[in-house]
Amino acid sequence: MTENVTPAPTRAPQPDGRRSGPHRPWFNRYDNQLEIEGSLIVILIGVVLWFVSGRLGRAVGANCIAAGGIALVVFFAYERLSRSSRQQRSDDHEATLKEIAESVGKVEEEVRQADAQVGQAMDTAWAGSLRRFRTARRIGLIDSTVGRPADLNRRVLAAEKTVDILEISLKTMLNIGAAAWRNCQAEVRIILLDPCFPINEESLAREDKSREEKSSAREQKPLARLRDAEEHQGDGQILKEVNEILKKFPQEWFSAGGSDAARATSDREASGDDPANGTRVKLAQVMPTMSYFRIDGVAYFAPLVHRTLGDETMHVQLEEDGELFTALERHFNQLWEDEDHVVPADPSKIPASYA
């Protein structure tokens, strides 16, 4: 048979760590308990000596009672001051902890705000990067270089299907000879600036023009001479370069007179249906606004900037599926078919220099 054992009641802990209860002496509530107990013992001895001993015992007992009482007063005063000091330190500690907690809370709030700002900035940057990527992908942007790409000539000669070139004088390809151009497997179409427009010998020789009209025409400057001045080149530099590059092209690339269809028909009859023959080089009687090289499925274009050589401006590389590639291809095709502003090149009608 088991007995029910009632557990002893626990004593609630005090703020200073000691336990209080109904059986605890009053003096046990102080930190200097040992000193108080010693003082009480001294007083008790003094009382005993006062009542039991004679005259000497009373004197000793009185001293013991006095010493014990003074000690108790000192210990109680010290305890009072200690408690007050501890309470003050506790209050200061609580205040410090409260300030620390408030500071930590402020820091945490600032960290949350900073984290939110960083996240928003990253989202904005990512969205901007994604938008720029999509834009570049839509227009077909591949790369860009300052100045003309170093391997452009090699790419042109290695093309397999299509080479379309719109340039002022194409002086960067003067080192390519007629044999290399003839061996190119691609269909080549080249448009250069007419170095004599709006003045040419055929126009001046027309008999229906009056002497005043011819004199006024001679005073006009060709577009090529204006571009020479813009690029800070010598007068007639573009004329010289166009003459030189035309000499580099195969002679079968030039056709004299007639429409494109008539020239293509006569060329096919003369060459035995050889598609390599026919008009490949034309002269634009308008000022080109850009340099354009289409090589199979890749295109390069560069804007013609005032007082800057075309070879030194930014060249942008485009891929075939892009919107800008398509727009430039359409522009070149329309210009090639524009008989009012683009004419077949005839090296024999271009003078060696301006009179």
Secondary structure, DSSP 8 states (H G I E B T S, - for coil): ------------B-TTS-B--TTS-GGGGSS-HHHHHHHHHHHHHHHHHHHHS-HHHHHHHHHHHHHHHHHHHHHHHHHHHHHHHHHHHHHHHHHHHHHHHHHHHHHHHHHHHHHHHHHHHHHHHHHHHHHHHHHHHHHTEEEEEESS-TTHHHHHHT-SSEEEEE-SS-GGGTT--HHHHHH--SEEEEEEE-TTTT--HHHHH-TTS-HHHHHHHHHS--HHHHHHHHTT--TTHHHHHHHHHHHHS-GGG---SS-HHHHHHHHHHHHTS-TT-S--EEEESS--SEEEEEETTEEEEEE--TTS-GGGSEEEEEETTSHHHHHHHHHHHHHHH-TTTEEE--GGGS-SS--
